[in-house]
Amino acid sequence: MLRVAVVGSGPSGVYAAQTLVQQREVPGVRVDVLDRLPAPYGLVRYGVAPDHEKIKSLQGSLRTVLEDERIRFLGHVEVGGPLLSTGRLLELYHAVVYCVGAARDRLLGIPGEELAGVHSATEFVAWYSGHPDTAAEAFDLAGVGSAVVIGAGNVAVDVTRMLARGEPELAPTDMPQPALGVLAGSGVRSVAMVARRGPSQGKFTTKELRELGTLPGVGVRVDPAELALDPAYADPGAAAALPAVARRNLEVLRGWAEQDPDGTPRAITLRFYLRPVELLGGPGGRVSGVRFERTAPDGRGGVTGTGEYEDVEAQLVLRSVGYQGVPLPGLPFDPATATVPHAAGRVLRGGRVSVGEYVAGWIKRGPTGVIGTNRPCAKETASSLLQDAGALARRELPDDPLDALRAAGLEPVEWPGWLAIETAEAALGRSLGRGSVKIPDWTGLLTAAAADRPTG
């Protein structure tokens, strides 16, 4: 029997586990899926906007995999922490697949990022998604009238939409009650989503973009003059050469540029060809605005500064300019790419394959692609592991690694514990007159998980 640990229960980790147990070439594979959190599903639970029910429904297919009798979920297990090193983990399993994602956002690298009111979109998403590492009081929007979101990807669109939504649309979601209360009482009336390049180069999908135009009581503004700066906007030949999604995005933006959104209680403004150069401070050390430099196409797919500047008012600034992987103690790490060096998923140490260690997902390839991109990525890694199975399985292992984890002082949350959390979240929602509501703190999650254990 080949015993494998998969570290991370997001899509890449679950897809890796699924591939390993459903293949037929190597019989008897058993997989433990470990996660630092007591809840599974990774960014599907903690990174997908709560009003995106269709994407969140992917939890159902991930759940089916984790309920396979050949797979065991062990939450609340931190690998690389003081109780469990990567070396010790490899002693307990024939192979370890690290699927730990890219947990840190990129900085803008401009003056003023230390000001109050300046956050990463990653932190904002984690807060309204109920991630237990984010304090419930992390955001206070009562005194915020204007917000700026810097970025042009789907995450930027998500946080822009969440800032503009009202309580009636958010209450039916599983958003934690503290976050719902803050957003319901928000003073935000204007949100500007700003990109340094043109509309044809936006990284958002058309479906996400269109959603901004369907929000009740929200008008969308687009400056035709900024659209006209994009060479593909006015040139049918250049537009025809664009990918289909970019062409569709331009048509959506063109439609908004021709509308008059005045009179709506809230407004979203999409800005292009503006590069942030400084975050401006106001009273009490809080951000008061963003200074942008106007950019222009450089003819090579990039932009260049023009020396013209514009200040945009904001009491809240969210940067959404990409994710980065972070080093896991005990694993090699390439700071240039923020990934673990590998060959077809096999971890490389000093350029040589590290026997029994593998990677999949964002920590393998960088933060690229959509959720489905993780499936072929995980399959490649699992295929490499299965090719190595004969040599890996020769090593004798201790008995059930769960016993060793407990002996080390860890208290793993098994699948019944996760089901107990689900039950507690459903009960919390009923008590609030809502559907299931996430428990957003460590104490609450672990207390709920312990409900499946016998007393005494």
TARAZI-V619188 format. One record per residue. N is the residue number from 1. RES is the residue in three letters. SS is DSSP state (A for helix, B for strand, O for the rest). NEAR is the number of other C-alpha atoms within 8 Angstrom. D_LAST is the distance of its C-alpha to the last C-alpha in Angstrom with 2 decimals. Layout:
((N/RES/SS/NEAR/D_LAST) (N/RES/SS/NEAR/D_LAST))
This chain:
((1/MET/O/7/35.62) (2/LEU/B/10/35.98) (3/ARG/B/11/32.81) (4/VAL/B/13/33.31) (5/ALA/B/12/31.37) (6/VAL/B/16/32.56) (7/VAL/B/14/31.84) (8/GLY/O/16/31.96) (9/SER/O/15/31.02) (10/GLY/O/12/34.09) (11/PRO/A/13/36.98) (12/SER/A/15/38.41) (13/GLY/A/18/35.17) (14/VAL/A/14/34.41) (15/TYR/A/12/38.05) (16/ALA/A/15/38.00) (17/ALA/A/13/34.96) (18/GLN/A/9/36.66) (19/THR/A/11/39.90) (20/LEU/A/11/38.33) (21/VAL/A/12/36.55) (22/GLN/A/6/39.30) (23/GLN/O/8/42.25) (24/ARG/O/5/43.69) (25/GLU/O/5/45.41) (26/VAL/O/8/42.40) (27/PRO/O/7/40.08) (28/GLY/O/7/36.41) (29/VAL/B/12/35.52) (30/ARG/B/11/31.82) (31/VAL/B/14/30.92) (32/ASP/B/12/27.94) (33/VAL/B/17/28.58) (34/LEU/B/14/27.18) (35/ASP/O/15/27.31) (36/ARG/O/10/26.78) (37/LEU/O/8/25.58) (38/PRO/O/14/22.44) (39/ALA/O/8/24.96) (40/PRO/O/11/27.66) (41/TYR/O/11/31.40) (42/GLY/O/11/32.75) (43/LEU/A/8/35.86) (44/VAL/A/13/35.73) (45/ARG/A/11/32.76) (46/TYR/A/11/33.79) (47/GLY/O/10/37.56) (48/VAL/O/12/38.95) (49/ALA/O/8/40.15) (50/PRO/O/11/38.03) (51/ASP/O/7/41.19) (52/HIS/O/8/41.88) (53/GLU/A/7/40.01) (54/LYS/A/6/42.01) (55/ILE/A/8/41.03) (56/LYS/A/11/37.40) (57/SER/O/8/37.40) (58/LEU/O/9/37.59) (59/GLN/A/10/33.80) (60/GLY/A/7/34.02) (61/SER/A/8/35.90) (62/LEU/A/11/33.70) (63/ARG/A/8/30.65) (64/THR/A/8/32.36) (65/VAL/A/11/32.82) (66/LEU/A/10/29.25) (67/GLU/O/8/28.06) (68/ASP/O/8/30.30) (69/GLU/O/5/28.50) (70/ARG/O/8/30.32) (71/ILE/B/14/28.92) (72/ARG/B/13/25.45) (73/PHE/B/11/24.60) (74/LEU/B/14/22.76) (75/GLY/B/15/22.77) (76/HIS/O/13/22.11) (77/VAL/O/12/23.97) (78/GLU/O/9/26.96) (79/VAL/O/11/29.70) (80/GLY/O/11/32.17) (81/GLY/B/8/29.79) (82/PRO/O/5/28.88) (83/LEU/O/10/26.09) (84/LEU/B/12/27.94) (85/SER/O/12/31.74) (86/THR/A/11/33.94) (87/GLY/A/7/35.07) (88/ARG/A/8/31.63) (89/LEU/A/11/30.89) (90/LEU/A/12/34.12) (91/GLU/A/8/33.09) (92/LEU/A/10/30.14) (93/TYR/O/12/32.29) (94/HIS/O/14/35.85) (95/ALA/B/13/36.64) (96/VAL/B/14/35.34) (97/VAL/B/13/36.74) (98/TYR/B/13/36.54) (99/CYS/O/17/36.75) (100/VAL/O/10/35.96) (101/GLY/O/10/38.66) (102/ALA/O/12/40.74) (103/ALA/O/9/38.64) (104/ARG/B/9/41.36) (105/ASP/B/12/44.29) (106/ARG/O/9/47.85) (107/LEU/O/6/49.54) (108/LEU/O/8/52.93) (109/GLY/O/5/54.31) (110/ILE/O/9/56.32) (111/PRO/B/7/56.58) (112/GLY/O/10/54.22) (113/GLU/O/9/51.02) (114/GLU/O/5/49.26) (115/LEU/O/11/50.13) (116/ALA/B/7/47.54) (117/GLY/O/9/47.37) (118/VAL/B/12/47.88) (119/HIS/B/10/45.00) (120/SER/B/10/44.54) (121/ALA/A/13/44.15) (122/THR/A/9/41.17) (123/GLU/A/9/39.39) (124/PHE/A/12/40.46) (125/VAL/A/13/39.25) (126/ALA/A/12/35.84) (127/TRP/A/13/35.61) (128/TYR/A/11/36.49) (129/SER/O/16/34.39) (130/GLY/O/14/31.18) (131/HIS/O/11/30.76) (132/PRO/O/8/28.02) (133/ASP/O/6/30.40) (134/THR/O/10/32.84) (135/ALA/O/8/32.44) (136/ALA/O/10/32.68) (137/GLU/O/6/35.64) (138/ALA/O/7/37.48) (139/PHE/O/7/40.29) (140/ASP/O/7/42.24) (141/LEU/O/11/45.08) (142/ALA/O/9/46.35) (143/GLY/O/8/49.36) (144/VAL/O/12/50.08) (145/GLY/O/10/53.12) (146/SER/B/13/54.06) (147/ALA/B/15/52.04) (148/VAL/B/13/53.27) (149/VAL/B/15/51.54) (150/ILE/B/13/53.14) (151/GLY/O/12/53.03) (152/ALA/O/14/54.18) (153/GLY/O/12/51.39) (154/ASN/A/10/48.86) (155/VAL/A/8/46.30) (156/ALA/A/14/49.04) (157/VAL/A/14/49.78) (158/ASP/A/10/46.11) (159/VAL/A/12/45.68) (160/THR/A/13/49.11) (161/ARG/A/11/48.16) (162/MET/A/7/44.87) (163/LEU/A/9/46.77) (164/ALA/A/15/49.27) (165/ARG/O/10/47.00) (166/GLY/O/8/46.34) (167/GLU/A/9/43.23) (168/PRO/A/6/44.19) (169/GLU/A/9/44.00) (170/LEU/A/12/40.80) (171/ALA/O/10/38.65) (172/PRO/O/8/38.16) (173/THR/O/11/36.72) (174/ASP/O/10/33.15) (175/MET/O/14/34.27) (176/PRO/O/13/31.76) (177/GLN/A/7/32.61) (178/PRO/A/8/33.68) (179/ALA/A/11/36.09) (180/LEU/A/13/37.42) (181/GLY/A/8/38.15) (182/VAL/A/12/40.05) (183/LEU/A/11/42.08) (184/ALA/A/8/42.81) (185/GLY/O/8/44.23) (186/SER/O/10/46.03) (187/GLY/O/9/49.60) (188/VAL/O/14/50.56) (189/ARG/O/10/53.80) (190/SER/B/12/55.22) (191/VAL/B/15/53.72) (192/ALA/B/13/55.96) (193/MET/B/16/54.92) (194/VAL/B/13/57.23) (195/ALA/O/14/58.25) (196/ARG/O/12/60.54) (197/ARG/O/14/62.16) (198/GLY/O/13/63.64) (199/PRO/A/11/62.21) (200/SER/A/12/63.10) (201/GLN/A/7/60.84) (202/GLY/O/11/57.71) (203/LYS/O/7/54.58) (204/PHE/O/10/53.15) (205/THR/O/10/53.30) (206/THR/A/11/55.52) (207/LYS/A/6/52.72) (208/GLU/A/11/50.82) (209/LEU/A/12/54.09) (210/ARG/A/9/55.14) (211/GLU/A/9/51.93) (212/LEU/A/11/53.15) (213/GLY/A/9/56.02) (214/THR/A/7/53.90) (215/LEU/O/10/51.89) (216/PRO/O/5/52.73) (217/GLY/O/7/54.80) (218/VAL/B/13/55.16) (219/GLY/B/11/58.49) (220/VAL/B/12/58.94) (221/ARG/B/13/61.81) (222/VAL/B/12/63.49) (223/ASP/O/9/66.66) (224/PRO/A/9/69.30) (225/ALA/A/6/70.90) (226/GLU/A/11/67.80) (227/LEU/A/13/67.57) (228/ALA/A/9/71.25) (229/LEU/O/10/70.59) (230/ASP/O/12/68.85) (231/PRO/A/9/71.53) (232/ALA/A/11/69.88) (233/TYR/A/13/69.87) (234/ALA/A/8/73.63) (235/ASP/O/8/74.66) (236/PRO/A/8/74.12) (237/GLY/A/7/74.74) (238/ALA/A/10/72.08) (239/ALA/A/11/69.63) (240/ALA/A/7/70.27) (241/ALA/O/6/69.27) (242/LEU/O/10/65.80) (243/PRO/O/6/62.66) (244/ALA/A/6/62.11) (245/VAL/A/8/59.13) (246/ALA/A/13/61.25) (247/ARG/A/12/64.08) (248/ARG/A/9/61.80) (249/ASN/A/13/60.37) (250/LEU/A/11/63.91) (251/GLU/A/8/64.77) (252/VAL/A/11/61.77) (253/LEU/A/9/62.72) (254/ARG/A/10/66.36) (255/GLY/A/8/65.49) (256/TRP/A/10/63.59) (257/ALA/A/10/66.45) (258/GLU/O/7/68.79) (259/GLN/O/7/66.74) (260/ASP/O/5/66.76) (261/PRO/O/9/63.18) (262/ASP/O/5/64.27) (263/GLY/O/4/62.88) (264/THR/O/9/59.23) (265/PRO/O/7/56.58) (266/ARG/B/11/55.17) (267/ALA/B/14/56.90) (268/ILE/B/15/56.02) (269/THR/B/11/58.76) (270/LEU/B/11/58.96) (271/ARG/B/12/60.95) (272/PHE/O/12/62.41) (273/TYR/O/13/64.26) (274/LEU/B/13/62.66) (275/ARG/B/10/61.12) (276/PRO/B/12/58.95) (277/VAL/B/10/60.47) (278/GLU/B/10/58.90) (279/LEU/B/15/56.21) (280/LEU/B/10/57.84) (281/GLY/B/11/56.28) (282/GLY/O/8/56.59) (283/PRO/A/5/55.62) (284/GLY/A/4/52.49) (285/GLY/A/8/52.25) (286/ARG/B/11/51.31) (287/VAL/B/17/52.95) (288/SER/B/12/55.90) (289/GLY/B/12/57.29) (290/VAL/B/14/58.00) (291/ARG/B/13/61.35) (292/PHE/B/13/62.32) (293/GLU/B/14/65.27) (294/ARG/B/13/67.04) (295/THR/B/13/67.07) (296/ALA/B/11/69.41) (297/PRO/B/14/69.38) (298/ASP/O/8/70.77) (299/GLY/O/6/72.05) (300/ARG/O/5/69.66) (301/GLY/O/6/66.50) (302/GLY/O/8/65.41) (303/VAL/B/12/66.36) (304/THR/B/8/68.31) (305/GLY/B/9/68.41) (306/THR/B/8/71.31) (307/GLY/B/6/71.25) (308/GLU/B/7/70.67) (309/TYR/B/8/67.66) (310/GLU/B/8/65.80) (311/ASP/B/8/63.17) (312/VAL/B/8/60.54) (313/GLU/B/9/58.66) (314/ALA/O/14/54.86) (315/GLN/O/14/52.10) (316/LEU/B/13/49.55) (317/VAL/B/13/50.20) (318/LEU/B/13/48.04) (319/ARG/B/13/49.12) (320/SER/O/16/48.55) (321/VAL/O/12/50.52) (322/GLY/O/7/48.19) (323/TYR/B/10/45.07) (324/GLN/B/12/44.82) (325/GLY/O/14/42.59) (326/VAL/O/9/40.96) (327/PRO/O/8/40.65) (328/LEU/O/8/37.43) (329/PRO/O/8/37.17) (330/GLY/O/8/38.26) (331/LEU/O/8/40.20) (332/PRO/O/10/43.96) (333/PHE/O/10/45.11) (334/ASP/B/9/48.54) (335/PRO/O/6/48.95) (336/ALA/O/4/52.12) (337/THR/O/6/50.39) (338/ALA/O/13/46.81) (339/THR/B/14/45.70) (340/VAL/O/13/44.66) (341/PRO/O/11/47.78) (342/HIS/B/12/47.72) (343/ALA/B/8/49.95) (344/ALA/O/7/49.01) (345/GLY/O/13/45.39) (346/ARG/B/15/45.38) (347/VAL/B/14/44.53) (348/LEU/B/13/47.51) (349/ARG/B/9/47.39) (350/GLY/O/4/50.84) (351/GLY/O/5/52.36) (352/ARG/B/6/50.85) (353/VAL/B/10/48.10) (354/SER/B/9/44.72) (355/VAL/B/7/43.48) (356/GLY/B/10/40.24) (357/GLU/B/12/40.01) (358/TYR/B/14/40.91) (359/VAL/B/15/40.99) (360/ALA/O/18/41.31) (361/GLY/O/15/41.67) (362/TRP/A/14/42.90) (363/ILE/A/17/42.12) (364/LYS/A/13/44.48) (365/ARG/A/9/47.31) (366/GLY/O/13/46.92) (367/PRO/O/12/46.01) (368/THR/O/6/48.40) (369/GLY/O/7/48.40) (370/VAL/O/6/46.23) (371/ILE/O/7/42.89) (372/GLY/O/6/44.74) (373/THR/A/8/46.38) (374/ASN/A/14/43.14) (375/ARG/A/12/43.45) (376/PRO/A/7/46.60) (377/CYS/A/11/45.47) (378/ALA/A/15/42.21) (379/LYS/A/11/44.20) (380/GLU/A/10/46.60) (381/THR/A/15/43.86) (382/ALA/A/12/42.11) (383/SER/A/8/45.53) (384/SER/A/11/46.08) (385/LEU/A/12/42.76) (386/LEU/A/10/43.55) (387/GLN/A/7/46.99) (388/ASP/O/8/45.35) (389/ALA/A/10/42.79) (390/GLY/A/7/44.74) (391/ALA/A/7/44.78) (392/LEU/A/12/41.23) (393/ALA/O/10/39.68) (394/ARG/O/6/41.32) (395/ARG/O/7/38.91) (396/GLU/O/5/36.10) (397/LEU/O/8/32.60) (398/PRO/O/6/29.32) (399/ASP/O/5/26.69) (400/ASP/O/6/24.46) (401/PRO/A/9/24.85) (402/LEU/A/6/21.35) (403/ASP/A/8/20.21) (404/ALA/A/9/22.89) (405/LEU/A/12/21.96) (406/ARG/A/10/18.40) (407/ALA/A/7/19.98) (408/ALA/O/8/22.30) (409/GLY/O/7/19.63) (410/LEU/O/10/19.70) (411/GLU/O/8/16.86) (412/PRO/O/11/18.68) (413/VAL/B/13/18.25) (414/GLU/O/10/19.05) (415/TRP/A/9/20.91) (416/PRO/A/9/18.10) (417/GLY/A/14/17.10) (418/TRP/A/13/20.77) (419/LEU/A/9/20.91) (420/ALA/A/13/18.14) (421/ILE/A/12/20.45) (422/GLU/A/8/23.33) (423/THR/A/8/21.70) (424/ALA/A/9/20.97) (425/GLU/A/12/24.58) (426/ALA/A/11/25.99) (427/ALA/A/9/24.29) (428/LEU/A/10/25.60) (429/GLY/A/12/29.01) (430/ARG/A/10/29.07) (431/SER/A/7/28.33) (432/LEU/O/6/31.31) (433/GLY/O/6/33.58) (434/ARG/O/10/33.67) (435/GLY/O/10/32.57) (436/SER/O/12/29.63) (437/VAL/O/14/29.48) (438/LYS/O/10/28.21) (439/ILE/O/9/25.54) (440/PRO/O/12/27.62) (441/ASP/O/12/25.39) (442/TRP/A/8/22.98) (443/THR/A/6/20.30) (444/GLY/A/9/20.54) (445/LEU/A/12/20.54) (446/LEU/A/9/17.54) (447/THR/A/8/15.50) (448/ALA/A/11/16.75) (449/ALA/A/15/16.09) (450/ALA/A/9/12.38) (451/ALA/A/9/12.30) (452/ASP/A/8/12.67) (453/ARG/O/6/9.42) (454/PRO/O/5/6.67) (455/THR/O/3/3.77) (456/GLY/O/2/0.00))
